[in-house]
Amino acid sequence: MTTSLQWLGHSGFKITTATHSILIDPFLSGNALAPFGWEQAAEGCTHIVLTHGHADHVGDTAAIVGRTGATVVGMVELMQWLEAEYGIVGTEMANLGGSVDLGHNHRVKLVPAWHSTGAGDLARYTGTACGIILETPGGTIYHAGDTCLFSDMALIDALNKPDVALLPIGGRFTMDAEAAAYAARHFLNCASYIPMHYGTFPLLAPTASGFEAAAEGLPVVVLNPGQAWEIPA
């Protein structure tokens, strides 16, 4: 069984398998890199997984759930905020280290990320930020979320053995290209590394070229917005 990843710009991805269509951080409205609107991203969506409560990650979650009835998975306080703010029901709440079974050999685990969080006017506490381990029949994905570099990425790798890591490289609000390359070279042991969280806003690195240079010799896969890529068998 194959697992396909499609980059939606910024930190957004659509993960497609034979039975599931999972959106991670579906920020499309207001995302200059988004290849299409949230309506197209929502097609067939079964689940949404969120790393934290900032608007450029929660994105179009409420609209997509309203269209599809998709189940939202994430930090317990963030799920409570979505329920109170948008009337979303049936969320799957978890916390760091906890897992949610999505059925058909798909599972989400929340893992640490070092970042701030908040929703609405940013004053609403939405739990700690997190990274995501997504297990699928076609491979395991580590979405690092918004984070700085931290050495426990090595522990995340050792325990979960991801096949592909999605790493923020934009700098300013997350680790930069050099730090992400250090993580890939020293803390992770993945078959593929995909950069994200760059090029969206003026304060972020405009391209992935710095990461490609710093990670020379590593299996880097740079996607264009809207481009799909399959985890190698």
C-alpha positions as CSV (number, residue, x, y, z in Angstrom):
1,M,0.0,0.0,0.0
2,T,1.3,3.4,-0.9
3,T,1.2,6.6,1.1
4,S,1.3,9.9,-0.8
5,L,2.3,13.3,0.6
6,Q,1.1,16.6,-1.1
7,W,2.6,19.8,0.1
8,L,0.0,22.6,0.5
9,G,2.6,25.3,1.2
10,H,3.8,26.5,4.7
11,S,3.4,23.5,7.0
12,G,0.3,22.0,5.4
13,F,0.2,18.5,3.9
14,K,-2.4,16.2,2.5
15,I,-1.5,12.5,3.3
16,T,-3.4,10.1,1.1
17,T,-3.6,6.3,1.5
18,A,-6.1,3.7,0.2
19,T,-8.5,4.3,3.1
20,H,-7.6,7.8,4.5
21,S,-7.1,11.4,3.5
22,I,-5.4,13.3,6.3
23,L,-4.7,17.0,6.4
24,I,-2.0,18.3,8.6
25,D,-2.2,22.0,9.5
26,P,-4.5,23.0,6.6
27,F,-3.6,26.7,6.2
28,L,-4.9,27.6,2.7
29,S,-6.9,30.8,3.0
30,G,-4.3,33.5,3.3
31,N,-1.4,31.2,2.4
32,A,0.3,32.8,-0.6
33,L,1.9,29.4,-1.5
34,A,-1.4,27.4,-1.4
35,P,-1.8,25.7,-4.8
36,F,-5.6,25.8,-4.5
37,G,-8.4,26.7,-2.0
38,W,-9.5,24.8,1.0
39,E,-12.5,23.4,-0.9
40,Q,-10.2,21.3,-3.1
41,A,-8.0,20.3,-0.2
42,A,-11.1,19.2,1.7
43,E,-12.1,16.7,-1.0
44,G,-12.3,13.2,0.6
45,C,-10.8,14.4,3.8
46,T,-11.3,11.9,6.7
47,H,-9.1,13.5,9.4
48,I,-7.3,16.7,10.3
49,V,-4.3,16.7,12.6
50,L,-3.1,20.0,14.1
51,T,0.3,20.8,15.6
52,H,-0.8,23.9,17.6
53,G,-3.3,26.7,17.8
54,H,-1.6,29.5,15.7
55,A,-3.8,30.7,12.9
56,D,-1.3,29.7,10.2
57,H,-1.7,26.1,11.3
58,V,-5.3,25.8,12.4
59,G,-6.1,27.5,9.1
60,D,-9.3,26.3,7.5
61,T,-10.0,23.5,9.9
62,A,-13.5,24.7,10.8
63,A,-14.6,25.2,7.2
64,I,-13.2,21.8,6.2
65,V,-15.0,20.0,9.0
66,G,-18.2,21.8,8.1
67,R,-17.9,20.5,4.6
68,T,-16.7,16.9,5.2
69,G,-17.3,16.0,8.8
70,A,-13.6,15.1,9.2
71,T,-12.4,14.1,12.6
72,V,-9.9,16.6,14.2
73,V,-7.0,15.2,16.2
74,G,-4.7,17.3,18.5
75,M,-3.8,18.6,21.9
76,V,-6.6,18.5,24.4
77,E,-6.9,22.2,25.1
78,L,-6.8,23.0,21.4
79,M,-9.6,20.5,20.7
80,Q,-11.6,22.1,23.5
81,W,-11.1,25.6,22.0
82,L,-12.3,24.3,18.6
83,E,-15.4,22.8,20.2
84,A,-16.2,26.1,22.0
85,E,-15.3,28.5,19.2
86,Y,-16.7,26.6,16.2
87,G,-19.0,24.0,17.6
88,I,-16.8,21.2,16.2
89,V,-17.9,17.9,17.8
90,G,-16.3,14.5,17.9
91,T,-12.7,15.6,18.1
92,E,-9.9,13.2,19.2
93,M,-8.1,14.8,22.1
94,A,-4.6,13.7,23.1
95,N,-1.4,15.0,24.8
96,L,2.3,14.5,24.4
97,G,3.2,10.9,24.2
98,G,-0.4,9.9,23.6
99,S,-1.7,8.1,20.5
100,V,-4.9,8.0,18.6
101,D,-5.9,5.0,16.5
102,L,-7.4,6.2,13.2
103,G,-8.3,2.7,12.0
104,H,-7.0,0.5,9.2
105,N,-3.4,0.6,10.6
106,H,-3.2,4.4,10.8
107,R,-2.2,6.0,14.1
108,V,-1.3,9.5,15.3
109,K,1.1,10.1,18.2
110,L,1.8,13.6,19.6
111,V,5.5,14.3,20.3
112,P,7.3,17.3,21.7
113,A,8.0,20.5,19.8
114,W,9.5,23.7,21.3
115,H,7.3,26.6,20.3
116,S,4.7,29.0,21.6
117,T,1.0,28.5,21.0
118,G,-2.3,30.3,21.4
119,A,-5.5,30.9,19.4
120,G,-7.8,33.7,18.4
121,D,-6.1,36.8,19.8
122,L,-3.3,34.5,21.0
123,A,-4.4,35.0,24.6
124,R,-6.4,31.7,24.6
125,Y,-4.3,28.9,25.9
126,T,-4.5,25.9,23.5
127,G,-2.0,23.5,25.2
128,T,1.6,23.0,24.2
129,A,2.7,22.9,20.6
130,C,3.6,19.4,19.4
131,G,5.1,17.4,16.5
132,I,3.3,14.5,14.9
133,I,4.2,10.9,14.2
134,L,1.7,9.6,11.6
135,E,1.9,5.8,11.1
136,T,0.3,4.6,7.8
137,P,0.5,1.2,6.0
138,G,2.9,2.8,3.5
139,G,5.3,4.4,6.0
140,T,5.7,6.5,9.0
141,I,5.9,10.3,8.8
142,Y,7.4,12.7,11.4
143,H,5.9,16.2,11.0
144,A,8.1,18.3,13.4
145,G,5.6,21.1,13.7
146,D,6.9,24.6,14.5
147,T,10.0,24.0,16.6
148,C,13.6,25.0,17.4
149,L,16.3,22.4,17.2
150,F,16.4,20.1,20.3
151,S,18.4,17.0,21.0
152,D,15.4,14.8,21.9
153,M,14.6,14.6,18.2
154,A,17.0,11.7,18.5
155,L,14.7,10.0,21.0
156,I,11.7,10.6,18.7
157,D,13.5,9.0,15.9
158,A,14.7,6.0,18.0
159,L,11.3,5.2,19.3
160,N,9.2,5.8,16.2
161,K,11.6,5.1,13.3
162,P,10.0,7.5,10.8
163,D,10.7,7.0,7.1
164,V,10.3,10.7,6.2
165,A,10.8,13.8,8.3
166,L,9.0,17.1,7.5
167,L,11.2,19.9,8.9
168,P,10.6,23.6,9.3
169,I,13.5,25.6,7.8
170,G,12.2,29.2,7.7
171,G,14.0,30.7,10.7
172,R,12.8,33.6,12.8
173,F,9.8,31.6,14.3
174,T,11.3,28.1,13.9
175,M,14.7,26.6,13.4
176,D,16.5,27.7,10.3
177,A,18.0,25.7,7.4
178,E,21.3,25.0,9.2
179,A,19.6,23.8,12.4
180,A,17.2,21.6,10.4
181,A,20.1,20.1,8.5
182,Y,21.8,19.5,11.8
183,A,18.8,17.6,13.0
184,A,18.6,15.5,9.9
185,R,22.4,14.7,10.0
186,H,22.8,14.1,13.8
187,F,19.4,13.3,15.4
188,L,17.3,11.6,12.7
189,N,17.8,8.6,10.5
190,C,15.1,9.0,7.9
191,A,15.1,7.8,4.2
192,S,13.9,11.3,3.1
193,Y,13.8,14.9,4.5
194,I,11.2,17.4,3.2
195,P,11.6,21.1,4.1
196,M,8.5,23.2,5.1
197,H,7.5,26.5,6.7
198,Y,9.4,28.7,4.4
199,G,8.6,31.2,1.6
200,T,5.2,32.1,3.0
201,F,5.9,35.4,4.7
202,P,8.7,38.0,4.2
203,L,10.4,37.2,7.5
204,L,10.9,33.5,6.5
205,A,13.6,32.1,4.3
206,P,12.3,32.5,0.8
207,T,13.5,29.2,-0.7
208,A,14.8,25.8,0.4
209,S,18.2,26.4,-1.2
210,G,19.9,27.0,2.2
211,F,18.6,23.7,3.5
212,E,19.7,21.9,0.4
213,A,23.2,23.3,0.8
214,A,23.5,22.6,4.5
215,A,22.1,19.1,4.1
216,E,24.3,18.2,1.1
217,G,24.7,14.5,0.9
218,L,21.4,13.7,2.7
219,P,18.2,12.5,0.9
220,V,16.4,15.8,0.6
221,V,13.2,16.1,-1.3
222,V,12.1,19.6,-2.1
223,L,8.4,19.8,-3.2
224,N,6.7,22.6,-5.1
225,P,3.3,23.7,-3.7
226,G,0.7,21.2,-4.8
227,Q,3.3,18.6,-5.7
228,A,2.6,15.0,-4.5
229,W,5.3,12.5,-3.6
230,E,5.0,8.9,-2.6
231,I,7.0,7.4,0.3
232,P,9.3,4.9,-1.4
233,A,8.4,1.3,-0.7
